[in-house]
Amino acid sequence: MSEGTTGKKAVKPAPRCPTCGKPAVPDFKPFCSARCRDVDLGRWLEGAYAIPAVEADEDEDDEGRY
Ligand SMILES: [Zn+2]
């Protein structure tokens, strides 16, 4: 915080879009576009709803065998 004591304003690094790495656009901060925002939201939701479908399938398969 107290880095710039020379009176010069430190150049703020432009925030990057977490989805594609492009410079963020203020309208879609911190993303570069509505699309990237949706993509990130989709990923987040996927993680929140992470359903171990594969494991469940395996379990069903095992039970079906017996
Ligand atoms: Zn982007």
N, CA, C, O and the ligand as a Tripos MOL2 file, in Angstrom:
@<TRIPOS>MOLECULE
protein
  265   263    67     0     0
PROTEIN
NO_CHARGES

@<TRIPOS>ATOM
      1 N           0.8360   -1.2080    0.0000 N.3       1 MET1
      2 CA          0.0000    0.0000    0.0000 C.3       1 MET1
      3 C           0.8680    1.2550    0.0000 C.2       1 MET1
      4 O           0.5950    2.1900   -0.7530 O.2       1 MET1
      5 N           1.9010    1.2920    0.8240 N.am      2 SER2
      6 CA          2.7290    2.5030    0.9040 C.3       2 SER2
      7 C           3.9810    2.3390    0.0640 C.2       2 SER2
      8 O           5.0910    2.6170    0.5170 O.2       2 SER2
      9 N           3.7910    1.8900   -1.1420 N.am      3 GLU3
     10 CA          4.9410    1.6580   -2.0100 C.3       3 GLU3
     11 C           5.3840    2.9470   -2.6810 C.2       3 GLU3
     12 O           6.5710    3.2720   -2.7020 O.2       3 GLU3
     13 N           4.4290    3.6700   -3.2250 N.am      4 GLY4
     14 CA          4.7850    4.8540   -3.9830 C.3       4 GLY4
     15 C           4.9690    6.0880   -3.1110 C.2       4 GLY4
     16 O           3.9960    6.7880   -2.8310 O.2       4 GLY4
     17 N           6.1610    6.3640   -2.6880 N.am      5 THR5
     18 CA          6.4340    7.5730   -1.9060 C.3       5 THR5
     19 C           7.1650    8.6020   -2.7530 C.2       5 THR5
     20 O           7.6120    9.6370   -2.2590 O.2       5 THR5
     21 N           7.2760    8.2890   -4.0570 N.am      6 THR6
     22 CA          7.9880    9.2040   -4.9340 C.3       6 THR6
     23 C           7.0550   10.2660   -5.4960 C.2       6 THR6
     24 O           7.4790   11.1600   -6.2290 O.2       6 THR6
     25 N           5.7860   10.1570   -5.1440 N.am      7 GLY7
     26 CA          4.8460   11.1360   -5.6790 C.3       7 GLY7
     27 C           4.2360   10.6800   -6.9860 C.2       7 GLY7
     28 O           3.1800   11.1690   -7.3860 O.2       7 GLY7
     29 N           4.8840    9.7580   -7.6450 N.am      8 LYS8
     30 CA          4.3470    9.2430   -8.9080 C.3       8 LYS8
     31 C           3.3370    8.1490   -8.6030 C.2       8 LYS8
     32 O           3.5320    7.3190   -7.7150 O.2       8 LYS8
     33 N           2.2680    8.1750   -9.3570 N.am      9 LYS9
     34 CA          1.2570    7.1340   -9.1690 C.3       9 LYS9
     35 C           1.7110    5.8630   -9.8770 C.2       9 LYS9
     36 O           2.0100    5.8770  -11.0710 O.2       9 LYS9
     37 N           1.7590    4.7750   -9.1300 N.am     10 ALA10
     38 CA          2.1650    3.5180   -9.7400 C.3      10 ALA10
     39 C           1.1270    3.0930  -10.7790 C.2      10 ALA10
     40 O          -0.0780    3.2230  -10.5670 O.2      10 ALA10
     41 N           1.6120    2.5970  -11.8730 N.am     11 VAL11
     42 CA          0.6900    2.1550  -12.9260 C.3      11 VAL11
     43 C          -0.0210    0.9010  -12.4500 C.2      11 VAL11
     44 O           0.5990   -0.1130  -12.1290 O.2      11 VAL11
     45 N          -1.3130    1.0050  -12.4160 N.am     12 LYS12
     46 CA         -2.0970   -0.1390  -11.9520 C.3      12 LYS12
     47 C          -2.1670   -1.1840  -13.0550 C.2      12 LYS12
     48 O          -2.5790   -0.8760  -14.1730 O.2      12 LYS12
     49 N          -1.7770   -2.3930  -12.7600 N.am     13 PRO13
     50 CA         -1.8840   -3.4370  -13.7760 C.3      13 PRO13
     51 C          -3.3350   -3.7310  -14.0990 C.2      13 PRO13
     52 O          -4.1470   -3.9480  -13.2000 O.2      13 PRO13
     53 N          -3.6550   -3.7370  -15.3590 N.am     14 ALA14
     54 CA         -5.0420   -3.9800  -15.7600 C.3      14 ALA14
     55 C          -5.4650   -5.3740  -15.3190 C.2      14 ALA14
     56 O          -4.7360   -6.3440  -15.5290 O.2      14 ALA14
     57 N          -6.6330   -5.4730  -14.7130 N.am     15 PRO15
     58 CA         -7.1240   -6.7950  -14.3160 C.3      15 PRO15
     59 C          -7.3550   -7.6710  -15.5220 C.2      15 PRO15
     60 O          -7.8010   -7.2110  -16.5730 O.2      15 PRO15
     61 N          -7.0520   -8.9190  -15.3580 N.am     16 ARG16
     62 CA         -7.1920   -9.8390  -16.4880 C.3      16 ARG16
     63 C          -8.4270  -10.7000  -16.3200 C.2      16 ARG16
     64 O          -8.8180  -11.0650  -15.2110 O.2      16 ARG16
     65 N          -9.0230  -11.0100  -17.4480 N.am     17 CYS17
     66 CA        -10.1910  -11.8780  -17.4380 C.3      17 CYS17
     67 C          -9.7620  -13.2720  -16.9750 C.2      17 CYS17
     68 O          -8.9050  -13.8890  -17.6070 O.2      17 CYS17
     69 N         -10.3360  -13.7710  -15.8960 N.am     18 PRO18
     70 CA         -9.9500  -15.0910  -15.3950 C.3      18 PRO18
     71 C         -10.2990  -16.2170  -16.3640 C.2      18 PRO18
     72 O          -9.7820  -17.3270  -16.2370 O.2      18 PRO18
     73 N         -11.1570  -15.9420  -17.3170 N.am     19 THR19
     74 CA        -11.5660  -16.9970  -18.2480 C.3      19 THR19
     75 C         -10.5910  -17.1210  -19.4100 C.2      19 THR19
     76 O         -10.1600  -18.2260  -19.7400 O.2      19 THR19
     77 N         -10.2400  -16.0000  -20.0340 N.am     20 CYS20
     78 CA         -9.4050  -16.0840  -21.2310 C.3      20 CYS20
     79 C          -8.1140  -15.3140  -21.0760 C.2      20 CYS20
     80 O          -7.2310  -15.4420  -21.9250 O.2      20 CYS20
     81 N          -7.9600  -14.5150  -20.0270 N.am     21 GLY21
     82 CA         -6.6990  -13.8230  -19.8080 C.3      21 GLY21
     83 C          -6.6050  -12.4790  -20.5150 C.2      21 GLY21
     84 O          -5.5770  -11.8070  -20.4310 O.2      21 GLY21
     85 N          -7.6510  -12.0870  -21.2020 N.am     22 LYS22
     86 CA         -7.6300  -10.7890  -21.8680 C.3      22 LYS22
     87 C          -7.8830   -9.6910  -20.8400 C.2      22 LYS22
     88 O          -8.4290   -9.9570  -19.7690 O.2      22 LYS22
     89 N          -7.4900   -8.4630  -21.1580 N.am     23 PRO23
     90 CA         -7.7610   -7.3520  -20.2420 C.3      23 PRO23
     91 C          -9.2490   -7.2350  -19.9470 C.2      23 PRO23
     92 O         -10.0840   -7.3290  -20.8470 O.2      23 PRO23
     93 N          -9.5640   -7.0290  -18.6900 N.am     24 ALA24
     94 CA        -10.9670   -6.9670  -18.2950 C.3      24 ALA24
     95 C         -11.6100   -5.6700  -18.7550 C.2      24 ALA24
     96 O         -10.9450   -4.6470  -18.9190 O.2      24 ALA24
     97 N         -12.9120   -5.7350  -18.9580 N.am     25 VAL25
     98 CA        -13.6840   -4.5570  -19.3520 C.3      25 VAL25
     99 C         -14.5130   -4.1220  -18.1450 C.2      25 VAL25
    100 O         -15.1660   -4.9500  -17.5100 O.2      25 VAL25
    101 N         -14.4880   -2.8270  -17.8280 N.am     26 PRO26
    102 CA        -15.2070   -2.3400  -16.6330 C.3      26 PRO26
    103 C         -16.6510   -2.8260  -16.5740 C.2      26 PRO26
    104 O         -17.1650   -3.1320  -15.4980 O.2      26 PRO26
    105 N         -17.2980   -2.8960  -17.7240 N.am     27 ASP27
    106 CA        -18.7040   -3.3110  -17.7440 C.3      27 ASP27
    107 C         -18.8840   -4.7380  -17.2600 C.2      27 ASP27
    108 O         -19.9280   -5.0870  -16.7100 O.2      27 ASP27
    109 N         -17.8740   -5.5580  -17.4640 N.am     28 PHE28
    110 CA        -18.0090   -6.9800  -17.1190 C.3      28 PHE28
    111 C         -16.9790   -7.3990  -16.0900 C.2      28 PHE28
    112 O         -16.6870   -8.5860  -15.9440 O.2      28 PHE28
    113 N         -16.4290   -6.4330  -15.3810 N.am     29 LYS29
    114 CA        -15.4050   -6.7150  -14.3850 C.3      29 LYS29
    115 C         -15.7520   -7.9310  -13.5490 C.2      29 LYS29
    116 O         -16.9100   -8.0760  -13.1560 O.2      29 LYS29
    117 N         -14.8120   -8.8050  -13.2590 N.am     30 PRO30
    118 CA        -13.4310   -8.7420  -13.7400 C.3      30 PRO30
    119 C         -13.2220   -9.4730  -15.0560 C.2      30 PRO30
    120 O         -12.1020   -9.8720  -15.3740 O.2      30 PRO30
    121 N         -14.2660   -9.6460  -15.8040 N.am     31 PHE31
    122 CA        -14.1560  -10.3850  -17.0590 C.3      31 PHE31
    123 C         -14.0490   -9.4290  -18.2380 C.2      31 PHE31
    124 O         -14.2050   -8.2190  -18.0740 O.2      31 PHE31
    125 N         -13.7850   -9.9630  -19.4200 N.am     32 CYS32
    126 CA        -13.6010   -9.1210  -20.6000 C.3      32 CYS32
    127 C         -14.8880   -9.0460  -21.3980 C.2      32 CYS32
    128 O         -15.0170   -8.2040  -22.2860 O.2      32 CYS32
    129 N         -15.8380   -9.9120  -21.0930 N.am     33 SER33
    130 CA        -17.0790   -9.8940  -21.8550 C.3      33 SER33
    131 C         -18.1410  -10.6840  -21.1030 C.2      33 SER33
    132 O         -17.8390  -11.4390  -20.1790 O.2      33 SER33
    133 N         -19.3840  -10.4940  -21.5170 N.am     34 ALA34
    134 CA        -20.4720  -11.2280  -20.8640 C.3      34 ALA34
    135 C         -20.2980  -12.7250  -21.0630 C.2      34 ALA34
    136 O         -20.6470  -13.5310  -20.2010 O.2      34 ALA34
    137 N         -19.7530  -13.0720  -22.2130 N.am     35 ARG35
    138 CA        -19.5670  -14.4890  -22.5190 C.3      35 ARG35
    139 C         -18.6090  -15.1340  -21.5180 C.2      35 ARG35
    140 O         -18.8930  -16.1940  -20.9610 O.2      35 ARG35
    141 N         -17.4750  -14.4800  -21.3010 N.am     36 CYS36
    142 CA        -16.5000  -15.0390  -20.3750 C.3      36 CYS36
    143 C         -17.0880  -15.0890  -18.9670 C.2      36 CYS36
    144 O         -16.8090  -16.0180  -18.2100 O.2      36 CYS36
    145 N         -17.8810  -14.1180  -18.6220 N.am     37 ARG37
    146 CA        -18.5060  -14.1190  -17.3080 C.3      37 ARG37
    147 C         -19.4240  -15.3370  -17.1770 C.2      37 ARG37
    148 O         -19.4370  -16.0170  -16.1500 O.2      37 ARG37
    149 N         -20.1810  -15.5920  -18.2260 N.am     38 ASP38
    150 CA        -21.0800  -16.7550  -18.2010 C.3      38 ASP38
    151 C         -20.2880  -18.0570  -18.1230 C.2      38 ASP38
    152 O         -20.6630  -18.9890  -17.4120 O.2      38 ASP38
    153 N         -19.1980  -18.0980  -18.8620 N.am     39 VAL39
    154 CA        -18.3660  -19.3130  -18.8470 C.3      39 VAL39
    155 C         -17.8710  -19.5770  -17.4410 C.2      39 VAL39
    156 O         -17.9300  -20.7020  -16.9460 O.2      39 VAL39
    157 N         -17.3780  -18.5170  -16.7990 N.am     40 ASP40
    158 CA        -16.8500  -18.6930  -15.4460 C.3      40 ASP40
    159 C         -17.9760  -19.0890  -14.5030 C.2      40 ASP40
    160 O         -17.7950  -19.9510  -13.6430 O.2      40 ASP40
    161 N         -19.1240  -18.4690  -14.6610 N.am     41 LEU41
    162 CA        -20.2650  -18.8070  -13.8090 C.3      41 LEU41
    163 C         -20.6430  -20.2680  -14.0140 C.2      41 LEU41
    164 O         -20.9410  -20.9860  -13.0600 O.2      41 LEU41
    165 N         -20.6270  -20.6940  -15.2650 N.am     42 GLY42
    166 CA        -20.9540  -22.0880  -15.5600 C.3      42 GLY42
    167 C         -19.9910  -23.0380  -14.8820 C.2      42 GLY42
    168 O         -20.3900  -24.0590  -14.3220 O.2      42 GLY42
    169 N         -18.7100  -22.6870  -14.9390 N.am     43 ARG43
    170 CA        -17.7200  -23.5380  -14.2790 C.3      43 ARG43
    171 C         -17.9940  -23.5990  -12.7880 C.2      43 ARG43
    172 O         -17.9450  -24.6570  -12.1610 O.2      43 ARG43
    173 N         -18.2830  -22.4310  -12.2470 N.am     44 TRP44
    174 CA        -18.5200  -22.3680  -10.7960 C.3      44 TRP44
    175 C         -19.7140  -23.2420  -10.4400 C.2      44 TRP44
    176 O         -19.6790  -23.9900   -9.4630 O.2      44 TRP44
    177 N         -20.7620  -23.1420  -11.2340 N.am     45 LEU45
    178 CA        -21.9630  -23.9350  -10.9370 C.3      45 LEU45
    179 C         -21.6650  -25.4200  -11.0830 C.2      45 LEU45
    180 O         -22.1240  -26.2410  -10.2890 O.2      45 LEU45
    181 N         -20.8930  -25.7510  -12.1040 N.am     46 GLU46
    182 CA        -20.5350  -27.1590  -12.2910 C.3      46 GLU46
    183 C         -19.8320  -27.6920  -11.0540 C.2      46 GLU46
    184 O         -20.0950  -28.8040  -10.5970 O.2      46 GLU46
    185 N         -18.9300  -26.8720  -10.5230 N.am     47 GLY47
    186 CA        -18.2100  -27.2960   -9.3210 C.3      47 GLY47
    187 C         -19.1440  -27.4220   -8.1370 C.2      47 GLY47
    188 O         -19.0110  -28.3370   -7.3240 O.2      47 GLY47
    189 N         -20.0970  -26.4930   -8.0400 N.am     48 ALA48
    190 CA        -21.0140  -26.5120   -6.9030 C.3      48 ALA48
    191 C         -21.9390  -27.7190   -6.9880 C.2      48 ALA48
    192 O         -22.3240  -28.3050   -5.9760 O.2      48 ALA48
    193 N         -22.2820  -28.0700   -8.2160 N.am     49 TYR49
    194 CA        -23.2020  -29.1930   -8.3990 C.3      49 TYR49
    195 C         -22.4620  -30.4770   -8.7600 C.2      49 TYR49
    196 O         -23.0520  -31.4230   -9.2840 O.2      49 TYR49
    197 N         -21.1760  -30.4950   -8.4760 N.am     50 ALA50
    198 CA        -20.3590  -31.6480   -8.8710 C.3      50 ALA50
    199 C         -21.0220  -32.9490   -8.4250 C.2      50 ALA50
    200 O         -21.0850  -33.2700   -7.2380 O.2      50 ALA50
    201 N         -21.5070  -33.6720   -9.4040 N.am     51 ILE51
    202 CA        -22.1590  -34.9540   -9.0900 C.3      51 ILE51
    203 C         -21.2730  -36.0990   -9.5780 C.2      51 ILE51
    204 O         -20.9600  -36.1650  -10.7670 O.2      51 ILE51
    205 N         -20.8790  -36.9680   -8.7180 N.am     52 PRO52
    206 CA        -20.0260  -38.0980   -9.1360 C.3      52 PRO52
    207 C         -20.8200  -39.1060   -9.9350 C.2      52 PRO52
    208 O         -21.0410  -40.2320   -9.4890 O.2      52 PRO52
    209 N         -21.2520  -38.6960  -11.1290 N.am     53 ALA53
    210 CA        -22.0980  -39.5660  -11.9420 C.3      53 ALA53
    211 C         -21.3580  -40.8560  -12.2910 C.2      53 ALA53
    212 O         -21.9400  -41.9400  -12.2940 O.2      53 ALA53
    213 N         -20.0670  -40.7190  -12.5830 N.am     54 VAL54
    214 CA        -19.3040  -41.8980  -12.9960 C.3      54 VAL54
    215 C         -19.2570  -42.9170  -11.8480 C.2      54 VAL54
    216 O         -19.4890  -44.1100  -12.0450 O.2      54 VAL54
    217 N         -18.9530  -42.4190  -10.6610 N.am     55 GLU55
    218 CA        -18.8690  -43.3430   -9.5240 C.3      55 GLU55
    219 C         -20.2180  -44.0180   -9.2780 C.2      55 GLU55
    220 O         -20.2950  -45.2170   -9.0090 O.2      55 GLU55
    221 N         -21.2780  -43.2150   -9.3770 N.am     56 ALA56
    222 CA        -22.6000  -43.7750   -9.1400 C.3      56 ALA56
    223 C         -22.8770  -44.8770  -10.1530 C.2      56 ALA56
    224 O         -23.4050  -45.9380   -9.8210 O.2      56 ALA56
    225 N         -22.5030  -44.5930  -11.4060 N.am     57 ASP57
    226 CA        -22.7300  -45.5940  -12.4390 C.3      57 ASP57
    227 C         -21.9800  -46.8830  -12.1090 C.2      57 ASP57
    228 O         -22.5170  -47.9810  -12.2540 O.2      57 ASP57
    229 N         -20.7470  -46.7340  -11.6700 N.am     58 GLU58
    230 CA        -19.9570  -47.9220  -11.3480 C.3      58 GLU58
    231 C         -20.6270  -48.7270  -10.2400 C.2      58 GLU58
    232 O         -20.6890  -49.9560  -10.2740 O.2      58 GLU58
    233 N         -21.1200  -47.9870   -9.2650 N.am     59 ASP59
    234 CA        -21.7820  -48.6790   -8.1580 C.3      59 ASP59
    235 C         -22.9820  -49.4730   -8.6610 C.2      59 ASP59
    236 O         -23.2050  -50.6220   -8.2800 O.2      59 ASP59
    237 N         -23.7470  -48.8140   -9.5330 N.am     60 GLU60
    238 CA        -24.9250  -49.4990  -10.0520 C.3      60 GLU60
    239 C         -24.5170  -50.7500  -10.8320 C.2      60 GLU60
    240 O         -25.1340  -51.8110  -10.7360 O.2      60 GLU60
    241 N         -23.4410  -50.5690  -11.6130 N.am     61 ASP61
    242 CA        -22.9610  -51.7210  -12.3770 C.3      61 ASP61
    243 C         -22.6110  -52.8860  -11.4600 C.2      61 ASP61
    244 O         -22.9810  -54.0320  -11.7120 O.2      61 ASP61
    245 N         -21.8890  -52.5640  -10.3900 N.am     62 ASP62
    246 CA        -21.4880  -53.6220   -9.4670 C.3      62 ASP62
    247 C         -22.6990  -54.3280   -8.8680 C.2      62 ASP62
    248 O         -22.7530  -55.5540   -8.7660 O.2      62 ASP62
    249 N         -23.6630  -53.5040   -8.4780 N.am     63 GLU63
    250 CA        -24.8570  -54.1120   -7.8580 C.3      63 GLU63
    251 C         -25.6130  -54.9650   -8.8650 C.2      63 GLU63
    252 O         -26.1570  -56.0190   -8.5340 O.2      63 GLU63
    253 N         -25.6330  -54.4730  -10.1230 N.am     64 GLY64
    254 CA        -26.3530  -55.2100  -11.1420 C.3      64 GLY64
    255 C         -25.7020  -56.5750  -11.3880 C.2      64 GLY64
    256 O         -26.3830  -57.5390  -11.7380 O.2      64 GLY64
    257 N         -24.4140  -56.6490  -11.2090 N.am     65 ARG65
    258 CA        -23.7210  -57.9130  -11.4750 C.3      65 ARG65
    259 C         -24.1650  -58.9950  -10.4940 C.2      65 ARG65
    260 O         -24.3670  -60.1560  -10.8500 O.2      65 ARG65
    261 N         -24.3090  -58.5560   -9.2380 N.am     66 TYR66
    262 CA        -24.6040  -59.5730   -8.2330 C.3      66 TYR66
    263 C         -26.0210  -60.1120   -8.2700 C.2      66 TYR66
    264 O         -26.3750  -60.9740   -7.4650 O.2      66 TYR66
    265 ZN        -12.4180  -13.2120  -21.3240 Zn       67 ZN67
@<TRIPOS>BOND
     1     1     2 1
     2     2     3 1
     3     3     4 2
     4     3     5 am
     5     5     6 1
     6     6     7 1
     7     7     8 2
     8     7     9 am
     9     9    10 1
    10    10    11 1
    11    11    12 2
    12    11    13 am
    13    13    14 1
    14    14    15 1
    15    15    16 2
    16    15    17 am
    17    17    18 1
    18    18    19 1
    19    19    20 2
    20    19    21 am
    21    21    22 1
    22    22    23 1
    23    23    24 2
    24    23    25 am
    25    25    26 1
    26    26    27 1
    27    27    28 2
    28    27    29 am
    29    29    30 1
    30    30    31 1
    31    31    32 2
    32    31    33 am
    33    33    34 1
    34    34    35 1
    35    35    36 2
    36    35    37 am
    37    37    38 1
    38    38    39 1
    39    39    40 2
    40    39    41 am
    41    41    42 1
    42    42    43 1
    43    43    44 2
    44    43    45 am
    45    45    46 1
    46    46    47 1
    47    47    48 2
    48    47    49 am
    49    49    50 1
    50    50    51 1
    51    51    52 2
    52    51    53 am
    53    53    54 1
    54    54    55 1
    55    55    56 2
    56    55    57 am
    57    57    58 1
    58    58    59 1
    59    59    60 2
    60    59    61 am
    61    61    62 1
    62    62    63 1
    63    63    64 2
    64    63    65 am
    65    65    66 1
    66    66    67 1
    67    67    68 2
    68    67    69 am
    69    69    70 1
    70    70    71 1
    71    71    72 2
    72    71    73 am
    73    73    74 1
    74    74    75 1
    75    75    76 2
    76    75    77 am
    77    77    78 1
    78    78    79 1
    79    79    80 2
    80    79    81 am
    81    81    82 1
    82    82    83 1
    83    83    84 2
    84    83    85 am
    85    85    86 1
    86    86    87 1
    87    87    88 2
    88    87    89 am
    89    89    90 1
    90    90    91 1
    91    91    92 2
    92    91    93 am
    93    93    94 1
    94    94    95 1
    95    95    96 2
    96    95    97 am
    97    97    98 1
    98    98    99 1
    99    99   100 2
   100    99   101 am
   101   101   102 1
   102   102   103 1
   103   103   104 2
   104   103   105 am
   105   105   106 1
   106   106   107 1
   107   107   108 2
   108   107   109 am
   109   109   110 1
   110   110   111 1
   111   111   112 2
   112   111   113 am
   113   113   114 1
   114   114   115 1
   115   115   116 2
   116   115   117 am
   117   117   118 1
   118   118   119 1
   119   119   120 2
   120   119   121 am
   121   121   122 1
   122   122   123 1
   123   123   124 2
   124   123   125 am
   125   125   126 1
   126   126   127 1
   127   127   128 2
   128   127   129 am
   129   129   130 1
   130   130   131 1
   131   131   132 2
   132   131   133 am
   133   133   134 1
   134   134   135 1
   135   135   136 2
   136   135   137 am
   137   137   138 1
   138   138   139 1
   139   139   140 2
   140   139   141 am
   141   141   142 1
   142   142   143 1
   143   143   144 2
   144   143   145 am
   145   145   146 1
   146   146   147 1
   147   147   148 2
   148   147   149 am
   149   149   150 1
   150   150   151 1
   151   151   152 2
   152   151   153 am
   153   153   154 1
   154   154   155 1
   155   155   156 2
   156   155   157 am
   157   157   158 1
   158   158   159 1
   159   159   160 2
   160   159   161 am
   161   161   162 1
   162   162   163 1
   163   163   164 2
   164   163   165 am
   165   165   166 1
   166   166   167 1
   167   167   168 2
   168   167   169 am
   169   169   170 1
   170   170   171 1
   171   171   172 2
   172   171   173 am
   173   173   174 1
   174   174   175 1
   175   175   176 2
   176   175   177 am
   177   177   178 1
   178   178   179 1
   179   179   180 2
   180   179   181 am
   181   181   182 1
   182   182   183 1
   183   183   184 2
   184   183   185 am
   185   185   186 1
   186   186   187 1
   187   187   188 2
   188   187   189 am
   189   189   190 1
   190   190   191 1
   191   191   192 2
   192   191   193 am
   193   193   194 1
   194   194   195 1
   195   195   196 2
   196   195   197 am
   197   197   198 1
   198   198   199 1
   199   199   200 2
   200   199   201 am
   201   201   202 1
   202   202   203 1
   203   203   204 2
   204   203   205 am
   205   205   206 1
   206   206   207 1
   207   207   208 2
   208   207   209 am
   209   209   210 1
   210   210   211 1
   211   211   212 2
   212   211   213 am
   213   213   214 1
   214   214   215 1
   215   215   216 2
   216   215   217 am
   217   217   218 1
   218   218   219 1
   219   219   220 2
   220   219   221 am
   221   221   222 1
   222   222   223 1
   223   223   224 2
   224   223   225 am
   225   225   226 1
   226   226   227 1
   227   227   228 2
   228   227   229 am
   229   229   230 1
   230   230   231 1
   231   231   232 2
   232   231   233 am
   233   233   234 1
   234   234   235 1
   235   235   236 2
   236   235   237 am
   237   237   238 1
   238   238   239 1
   239   239   240 2
   240   239   241 am
   241   241   242 1
   242   242   243 1
   243   243   244 2
   244   243   245 am
   245   245   246 1
   246   246   247 1
   247   247   248 2
   248   247   249 am
   249   249   250 1
   250   250   251 1
   251   251   252 2
   252   251   253 am
   253   253   254 1
   254   254   255 1
   255   255   256 2
   256   255   257 am
   257   257   258 1
   258   258   259 1
   259   259   260 2
   260   259   261 am
   261   261   262 1
   262   262   263 1
   263   263   264 2
@<TRIPOS>SUBSTRUCTURE
     1 MET1         2 RESIDUE 1 A MET
     2 SER2         6 RESIDUE 1 A SER
     3 GLU3        10 RESIDUE 1 A GLU
     4 GLY4        14 RESIDUE 1 A GLY
     5 THR5        18 RESIDUE 1 A THR
     6 THR6        22 RESIDUE 1 A THR
     7 GLY7        26 RESIDUE 1 A GLY
     8 LYS8        30 RESIDUE 1 A LYS
     9 LYS9        34 RESIDUE 1 A LYS
    10 ALA10       38 RESIDUE 1 A ALA
    11 VAL11       42 RESIDUE 1 A VAL
    12 LYS12       46 RESIDUE 1 A LYS
    13 PRO13       50 RESIDUE 1 A PRO
    14 ALA14       54 RESIDUE 1 A ALA
    15 PRO15       58 RESIDUE 1 A PRO
    16 ARG16       62 RESIDUE 1 A ARG
    17 CYS17       66 RESIDUE 1 A CYS
    18 PRO18       70 RESIDUE 1 A PRO
    19 THR19       74 RESIDUE 1 A THR
    20 CYS20       78 RESIDUE 1 A CYS
    21 GLY21       82 RESIDUE 1 A GLY
    22 LYS22       86 RESIDUE 1 A LYS
    23 PRO23       90 RESIDUE 1 A PRO
    24 ALA24       94 RESIDUE 1 A ALA
    25 VAL25       98 RESIDUE 1 A VAL
    26 PRO26      102 RESIDUE 1 A PRO
    27 ASP27      106 RESIDUE 1 A ASP
    28 PHE28      110 RESIDUE 1 A PHE
    29 LYS29      114 RESIDUE 1 A LYS
    30 PRO30      118 RESIDUE 1 A PRO
    31 PHE31      122 RESIDUE 1 A PHE
    32 CYS32      126 RESIDUE 1 A CYS
    33 SER33      130 RESIDUE 1 A SER
    34 ALA34      134 RESIDUE 1 A ALA
    35 ARG35      138 RESIDUE 1 A ARG
    36 CYS36      142 RESIDUE 1 A CYS
    37 ARG37      146 RESIDUE 1 A ARG
    38 ASP38      150 RESIDUE 1 A ASP
    39 VAL39      154 RESIDUE 1 A VAL
    40 ASP40      158 RESIDUE 1 A ASP
    41 LEU41      162 RESIDUE 1 A LEU
    42 GLY42      166 RESIDUE 1 A GLY
    43 ARG43      170 RESIDUE 1 A ARG
    44 TRP44      174 RESIDUE 1 A TRP
    45 LEU45      178 RESIDUE 1 A LEU
    46 GLU46      182 RESIDUE 1 A GLU
    47 GLY47      186 RESIDUE 1 A GLY
    48 ALA48      190 RESIDUE 1 A ALA
    49 TYR49      194 RESIDUE 1 A TYR
    50 ALA50      198 RESIDUE 1 A ALA
    51 ILE51      202 RESIDUE 1 A ILE
    52 PRO52      206 RESIDUE 1 A PRO
    53 ALA53      210 RESIDUE 1 A ALA
    54 VAL54      214 RESIDUE 1 A VAL
    55 GLU55      218 RESIDUE 1 A GLU
    56 ALA56      222 RESIDUE 1 A ALA
    57 ASP57      226 RESIDUE 1 A ASP
    58 GLU58      230 RESIDUE 1 A GLU
    59 ASP59      234 RESIDUE 1 A ASP
    60 GLU60      238 RESIDUE 1 A GLU
    61 ASP61      242 RESIDUE 1 A ASP
    62 ASP62      246 RESIDUE 1 A ASP
    63 GLU63      250 RESIDUE 1 A GLU
    64 GLY64      254 RESIDUE 1 A GLY
    65 ARG65      258 RESIDUE 1 A ARG
    66 TYR66      262 RESIDUE 1 A TYR
    67 ZN67       265 GROUP 0 **** ****
